[in-house]
């Protein structure tokens, strides 16, 4: 572990913490522009977080300690997730602690805590949200794992830094297995981040909400942490997409210059990804919850086909 | 005798277990002596077994011959790495369960406490001796003792007809399995008449007979382990038993079947064939999917756990199948990886499933409810049981950084090596297989959220739950021990792999220990570039950002908190019945996997005066396999019964006819 490695690790976590709300704000702003609205501005998520942190936290009378702990656990999970996806540098001290499979496990841990916390107060919407979130989760998790497996088979490793190093070394061009995996990942990311075809982040219409139903009973700092964690999750998924399918510009060596260069490249790629997300959300309509298994089943199949294609064609860079 | 110190020590400890059992029989109705002295003593013996068996994981095999049993047919016992590993699991788990039992058993429930104590300790000793047996005779005697002791424990509440029925089914399938094992040993001794395992190891069977022995072992041990389609007894018998016994049955007894299977497949049979691996893998995956899909829709908490045991056994067998596949293709390093995953899951499943079963026992005693639909909100009134179960649930759902995740991680890692197989057809099947494992793991998370959320979270679904009392101090101690097992297995995998390494070395001739390099804190199967997992760093990462967030929010802002009625979108008439019931929570799974269930639903129409909703989920195997089989047996019995006229003259005629026929045949 080098000093620079430690520095890039710290820089990466702080960049994620600072930029994640900005990404959420950028997606919201793009959505507003695409829908001919003026929008609340890029900095709106920061203002919301500041407001929520200032407010008192109101807890249901019979909420257990689990309810108060869960936001911190979820926030911790998402921070770690952002710390292990190599976005700025592949020289990360935390990277050996968790590979791609552990990253999927990390998301699962956060999801389970969110669902348990939602069931804790015992409201109708809480358990409805928990059930739907776990439904989406158990369909999306294998698909995400299969996406990682495709990349892992190409680079002979489940370590995220090795995957990024291998994938960024290949020449630019479309590989069929990676293309299929990319589509699967986008579908999974839409579902996991409560985005439009599956869920609507802007809704409070009782019968359609999933993520909002989960966090319905939260307020004040707990809600702020959950909102921040949601932004971090979106950030992490965007970074996963970038790391797997557009890994160019990530610093590999020990040079500080590369690290300085990597940050603006990352911001540019995130901006593009955010715009793409807003575009996808604008052109698609929310589907019924019963259609979600089909949607995610398709993502799962695409990811499995991507793996099959990889094995059949042996289409790797090495 | 002095050449086998550990083995003699373990045998002596088993004898102490039996003595404790007999002491229980002597003190049949002296409840306090049995509960507060004998059960904790049994737990201490279990710990002593762990201490005695631990060194022999690395040591050379030891064996003794005890002049017990029939004349000229003594019991052979042998302690090698594989036996020692399973003894560790047995001792480690049963120590916690025994401590829990000290506070659990009540005076007025079914079997008298002293008799229960006898059955319980005979059960433990028989399991330990099964692991040590070194000839077919000792193995079968111990195996049957284990089955009988557990049968009596299952029906300890024998006044309930349903429990007697479950016990009968259990006994029946246990004996079908025992027949398979007996025939397997018969094949393995290859007409030499010597039933010691040493002789079986020396035989070189033809591929046909080796496969026959393997298939018989798979059927026999699969019946005991609860592999599909021989699983039907498990969801009946495990819930019927008292909770600590369910814990031992799910946590340890199923593992003796895994042990027996490994013993036959790797130790007694000299070679493996690739299609054995594929068969075991397929059966394991089928059990895993079937188990988890049924677990997700159960509304009885112990039945849910029993189905989840089928799932976990399925995962263990999937790992074993994969390792046989690799071993058959002479890829020992990867075979060791898959086998390590399976053995790791043996240990972690033993701890988390025992923990969850004893937790349901505590809930059962506090509320006298097994049905999920009548529980809820218990975390607030039973914090000890609630928080302990939370850890068990997280481990069971395969979430980092607990024990269940490590084995899942290792299993998935070993799948990534399958493209190296020289069989292109198998290479193509692999992604599908890995996908199934991923799906099972994700569904296990769903099931466990349902289990925990419905029992421990939310509002009390019944008024009287508010008065439920938390577990007593013995029970807490037992649960704390099992929790510690889950946490240690989760956080220190590299250390536990040191114990597994000699075992995989013994079975497949390779181990993971050489690959992990110098680092003690990272799990590295091949190289750091290839894959690594460091649960301690992982845990520290989450904990540090948890702590920093907690501290900084209070420092920069404030820690004010108010309590108010739940918001629930402003809906004012909130009642406990508006929460998801167990059936409600399972509904999406029931809908997606509908073809797997045999479902009977009763839906109300809009015009019903008294609308009623009922759903019953049945097992296809029961109706497609077991009931036709039972009918066949019955009609065959009836046809044979036609011979029985009840008149002496007719029976004498039969004898006469038989004698004549025999005479004709002999003098021919």
Boltz contact constraints between the chains, C-beta under 6 A:
constraints:
  - contact:
      token1: [A, 53]
      token2: [B, 557]
      max_distance: 6.0
  - contact:
      token1: [A, 56]
      token2: [B, 560]
      max_distance: 6.0
  - contact:
      token1: [A, 56]
      token2: [B, 562]
      max_distance: 6.0
  - contact:
      token1: [A, 57]
      token2: [B, 561]
      max_distance: 6.0
  - contact:
      token1: [A, 58]
      token2: [B, 562]
      max_distance: 6.0
  - contact:
      token1: [A, 58]
      token2: [B, 564]
      max_distance: 6.0
  - contact:
      token1: [A, 59]
      token2: [B, 563]
      max_distance: 6.0
  - contact:
      token1: [A, 60]
      token2: [B, 566]
      max_distance: 6.0
  - contact:
      token1: [A, 61]
      token2: [B, 563]
      max_distance: 6.0
  - contact:
      token1: [A, 64]
      token2: [B, 379]
      max_distance: 6.0
  - contact:
      token1: [A, 64]
      token2: [B, 380]
      max_distance: 6.0
  - contact:
      token1: [A, 72]
      token2: [B, 546]
      max_distance: 6.0
  - contact:
      token1: [A, 72]
      token2: [B, 549]
      max_distance: 6.0
  - contact:
      token1: [A, 72]
      token2: [B, 550]
      max_distance: 6.0
  - contact:
      token1: [A, 75]
      token2: [B, 549]
      max_distance: 6.0
  - contact:
      token1: [A, 76]
      token2: [B, 542]
      max_distance: 6.0
  - contact:
      token1: [A, 76]
      token2: [B, 545]
      max_distance: 6.0
  - contact:
      token1: [A, 76]
      token2: [B, 546]
      max_distance: 6.0
  - contact:
      token1: [A, 77]
      token2: [B, 542]
      max_distance: 6.0
  - contact:
      token1: [A, 79]
      token2: [B, 545]
      max_distance: 6.0
  - contact:
      token1: [A, 80]
      token2: [B, 541]
      max_distance: 6.0
  - contact:
      token1: [A, 80]
      token2: [B, 542]
      max_distance: 6.0
  - contact:
      token1: [A, 96]
      token2: [B, 522]
      max_distance: 6.0
  - contact:
      token1: [A, 96]
      token2: [B, 528]
      max_distance: 6.0
  - contact:
      token1: [A, 96]
      token2: [B, 532]
      max_distance: 6.0
  - contact:
      token1: [A, 96]
      token2: [B, 534]
      max_distance: 6.0
  - contact:
      token1: [A, 97]
      token2: [B, 534]
      max_distance: 6.0
  - contact:
      token1: [A, 97]
      token2: [B, 537]
      max_distance: 6.0
  - contact:
      token1: [A, 97]
      token2: [B, 538]
      max_distance: 6.0
  - contact:
      token1: [A, 98]
      token2: [B, 538]
      max_distance: 6.0
  - contact:
      token1: [A, 99]
      token2: [B, 531]
      max_distance: 6.0
  - contact:
      token1: [A, 101]
      token2: [B, 409]
      max_distance: 6.0
  - contact:
      token1: [A, 101]
      token2: [B, 412]
      max_distance: 6.0
  - contact:
      token1: [A, 102]
      token2: [B, 400]
      max_distance: 6.0
  - contact:
      token1: [A, 102]
      token2: [B, 533]
      max_distance: 6.0
  - contact:
      token1: [A, 105]
      token2: [B, 399]
      max_distance: 6.0
  - contact:
      token1: [A, 105]
      token2: [B, 400]
      max_distance: 6.0
  - contact:
      token1: [A, 105]
      token2: [B, 405]
      max_distance: 6.0
  - contact:
      token1: [A, 108]
      token2: [B, 399]
      max_distance: 6.0
  - contact:
      token1: [A, 108]
      token2: [B, 445]
      max_distance: 6.0
  - contact:
      token1: [A, 109]
      token2: [B, 399]
      max_distance: 6.0
  - contact:
      token1: [A, 112]
      token2: [B, 445]
      max_distance: 6.0
  - contact:
      token1: [A, 112]
      token2: [B, 449]
      max_distance: 6.0
  - contact:
      token1: [A, 115]
      token2: [B, 449]
      max_distance: 6.0
  - contact:
      token1: [A, 116]
      token2: [B, 453]
      max_distance: 6.0
  - contact:
      token1: [A, 119]
      token2: [B, 453]
      max_distance: 6.0
  - contact:
      token1: [A, 119]
      token2: [B, 457]
      max_distance: 6.0
  - contact:
      token1: [A, 119]
      token2: [B, 458]
      max_distance: 6.0
  - contact:
      token1: [A, 120]
      token2: [B, 457]
      max_distance: 6.0
  - contact:
      token1: [A, 121]
      token2: [B, 566]
      max_distance: 6.0
  - contact:
      token1: [A, 122]
      token2: [B, 458]
      max_distance: 6.0
  - contact:
      token1: [A, 122]
      token2: [B, 459]
      max_distance: 6.0
  - contact:
      token1: [A, 122]
      token2: [B, 579]
      max_distance: 6.0
  - contact:
      token1: [A, 123]
      token2: [B, 566]
      max_distance: 6.0
  - contact:
      token1: [A, 123]
      token2: [B, 568]
      max_distance: 6.0
  - contact:
      token1: [A, 124]
      token2: [B, 578]
      max_distance: 6.0
  - contact:
      token1: [A, 125]
      token2: [B, 568]
      max_distance: 6.0
  - contact:
      token1: [A, 127]
      token2: [B, 579]
      max_distance: 6.0
  - contact:
      token1: [A, 127]
      token2: [B, 580]
      max_distance: 6.0
  - contact:
      token1: [A, 131]
      token2: [B, 580]
      max_distance: 6.0
  - contact:
      token1: [A, 131]
      token2: [B, 585]
      max_distance: 6.0
  - contact:
      token1: [A, 134]
      token2: [B, 446]
      max_distance: 6.0
  - contact:
      token1: [A, 134]
      token2: [B, 449]
      max_distance: 6.0
  - contact:
      token1: [A, 135]
      token2: [B, 588]
      max_distance: 6.0
  - contact:
      token1: [A, 138]
      token2: [B, 442]
      max_distance: 6.0
  - contact:
      token1: [A, 138]
      token2: [B, 443]
      max_distance: 6.0
  - contact:
      token1: [A, 138]
      token2: [B, 446]
      max_distance: 6.0
  - contact:
      token1: [A, 141]
      token2: [B, 442]
      max_distance: 6.0
  - contact:
      token1: [A, 142]
      token2: [B, 435]
      max_distance: 6.0
  - contact:
      token1: [A, 142]
      token2: [B, 438]
      max_distance: 6.0
  - contact:
      token1: [A, 142]
      token2: [B, 439]
      max_distance: 6.0
  - contact:
      token1: [A, 142]
      token2: [B, 442]
      max_distance: 6.0
  - contact:
      token1: [A, 145]
      token2: [B, 438]
      max_distance: 6.0
  - contact:
      token1: [A, 146]
      token2: [B, 435]
      max_distance: 6.0
  - contact:
      token1: [A, 152]
      token2: [B, 416]
      max_distance: 6.0
  - contact:
      token1: [A, 157]
      token2: [B, 529]
      max_distance: 6.0
  - contact:
      token1: [A, 157]
      token2: [B, 530]
      max_distance: 6.0
  - contact:
      token1: [A, 158]
      token2: [B, 531]
      max_distance: 6.0
  - contact:
      token1: [A, 159]
      token2: [B, 531]
      max_distance: 6.0
  - contact:
      token1: [A, 162]
      token2: [B, 529]
      max_distance: 6.0
  - contact:
      token1: [A, 206]
      token2: [B, 569]
      max_distance: 6.0
  - contact:
      token1: [A, 217]
      token2: [B, 566]
      max_distance: 6.0
  - contact:
      token1: [A, 217]
      token2: [B, 567]
      max_distance: 6.0
  - contact:
      token1: [A, 221]
      token2: [B, 553]
      max_distance: 6.0
  - contact:
      token1: [A, 293]
      token2: [B, 592]
      max_distance: 6.0
  - contact:
      token1: [A, 304]
      token2: [B, 431]
      max_distance: 6.0
  - contact:
      token1: [A, 304]
      token2: [B, 435]
      max_distance: 6.0
  - contact:
      token1: [A, 307]
      token2: [B, 431]
      max_distance: 6.0
  - contact:
      token1: [A, 308]
      token2: [B, 431]
      max_distance: 6.0
  - contact:
      token1: [A, 311]
      token2: [B, 419]
      max_distance: 6.0
  - contact:
      token1: [A, 311]
      token2: [B, 427]
      max_distance: 6.0
